[in-house]
Amino acid sequence: MASILSSLHKTVGVGIALTILFIIYFIQTGGSIDTAFWSLILRYLHILSGIMWIGLLWYFNFVQIPNMPSIPDDQKPAISKVIAPAALWWFRWAAMATIITGILLAHINEYLVDAITVGMLSDGVAKHTAIGIGMWLGAIMWFNVWFVIWPNQKRALGIVEADADSKAASAKTAMLFSRANTLLSIPMLFAMASAQNIW
């Protein structure tokens, strides 16, 4: 077991294999591969990618940013040159996967238009209003990740050329938009959960 858990690739691979076995068991015990099945798969992938996205967002805001001032200057390059670029790669692609799987999930369950219009086309159905609010907040957060946070982080981390003043301004902009996403994540998650569990 230690040989599996010592390798991230093996750990994830075994996790995927166990999930596939669970899906096979579901099918063999009477589950059918229909719209409900694909809805389940998309919801699972949406939740999985959302956990990665929001987990990294909260890591940046609850762990990395507050603790950077306490890290000695000679150790900061380990964060800015190694850890942050890797975390930002997973962060932005998890955001992309979350938004794509969310749109596909809404489409397959036939509430995409109702959600985009925040329930206005479905006579204000509470579930569509809630999921629509969650989707719009998620879309704003996704936009911030790809078009504000990531371009500014590239300058702040020295991935692209920038002078010292531009790096400092970019770091502040990235931090403020990351904090904005943290703020939006709280009602966004409530909207998503309430749409599935209250109405």
Helices and strands as residue ranges (DSSP letters): H 2-5, H 8-28, H 35-59, I 60-64, H 65-67, G 68-70, G 73-75, H 76-78, I 79-83, H 84-108, H 112-116, G 120-122, H 126-144, I 145-149, H 150-156, H 164-197
